[in-house]
Amino acid sequence: MVEETSMQLPLDENRMKELFKDALGEFFDERRDLLREVVSEVIEDVGLVHAIKEGEAGVTVSRNEIFNLLEGGA
């Protein structure tokens, strides 16, 4: 009977961060299309946050007014 032994090496936090960064960088090197998509989503989210904050500080508009504008009314 062969007994399996596993050797565990302790990793400190800095080494784990380094390994994670390397793996993530390698992944995005291979999948540039995904990187572009992620960056695009982040930019959209930041823009949305700014728009929401701007809207919260602005004038309140009724739901009907918004739908009238969307339907081409004045």
C-alpha positions as CSV (number, residue, x, y, z in Angstrom):
1,M,0.0,0.0,0.0
2,V,1.4,3.4,-1.0
3,E,0.6,6.2,1.3
4,E,0.1,9.6,-0.4
5,T,1.6,12.6,1.2
6,S,0.9,16.1,0.2
7,M,3.5,18.8,0.7
8,Q,2.0,22.1,1.6
9,L,4.1,25.2,1.2
10,P,3.1,28.3,3.2
11,L,2.5,31.3,1.0
12,D,2.6,34.8,2.5
13,E,0.1,37.4,1.4
14,N,2.6,39.3,-0.8
15,R,3.5,36.1,-2.7
16,M,-0.2,35.3,-3.2
17,K,-0.8,38.8,-4.6
18,E,2.1,38.4,-6.9
19,L,0.9,35.0,-8.2
20,F,-2.6,36.3,-8.6
21,K,-1.4,39.4,-10.6
22,D,0.8,37.2,-12.8
23,A,-2.1,34.8,-13.5
24,L,-4.6,37.6,-14.2
25,G,-2.1,39.3,-16.5
26,E,-1.4,36.1,-18.4
27,F,-5.2,35.5,-18.7
28,F,-5.9,38.9,-20.2
29,D,-2.9,38.6,-22.5
30,E,-4.6,35.6,-23.9
31,R,-8.1,37.1,-23.9
32,R,-7.6,40.7,-25.0
33,D,-11.2,40.8,-26.2
34,L,-12.4,40.0,-22.7
35,L,-10.2,42.7,-21.3
36,R,-11.7,45.3,-23.7
37,E,-15.2,44.2,-22.6
38,V,-14.4,44.5,-18.9
39,V,-12.8,47.9,-19.3
40,S,-15.8,49.0,-21.4
41,E,-18.2,47.8,-18.7
42,V,-16.3,49.7,-16.0
43,I,-16.3,52.9,-18.0
44,E,-20.1,52.6,-18.6
45,D,-20.6,51.9,-14.9
46,V,-18.6,55.0,-13.9
47,G,-20.6,57.1,-16.4
48,L,-23.8,55.8,-15.0
49,V,-22.8,56.6,-11.4
50,H,-21.9,60.2,-12.5
51,A,-25.3,60.5,-14.3
52,I,-27.2,59.3,-11.3
53,K,-25.4,61.7,-9.0
54,E,-26.0,64.5,-11.4
55,G,-29.7,63.6,-11.6
56,E,-30.0,63.4,-7.8
57,A,-28.7,67.0,-7.6
58,G,-31.0,68.2,-10.4
59,V,-34.6,69.1,-10.9
60,T,-37.2,66.4,-10.4
61,V,-39.2,65.5,-13.6
62,S,-42.4,63.5,-13.7
63,R,-42.7,60.1,-15.3
64,N,-45.2,61.5,-17.8
65,E,-42.8,64.2,-18.9
66,I,-40.1,61.6,-19.6
67,F,-42.4,59.4,-21.6
68,N,-43.6,62.4,-23.6
69,L,-40.0,63.2,-24.5
70,L,-39.3,59.6,-25.4
71,E,-42.4,59.3,-27.6
72,G,-41.4,62.5,-29.5
73,G,-43.8,64.8,-27.8
74,A,-43.0,68.2,-26.4
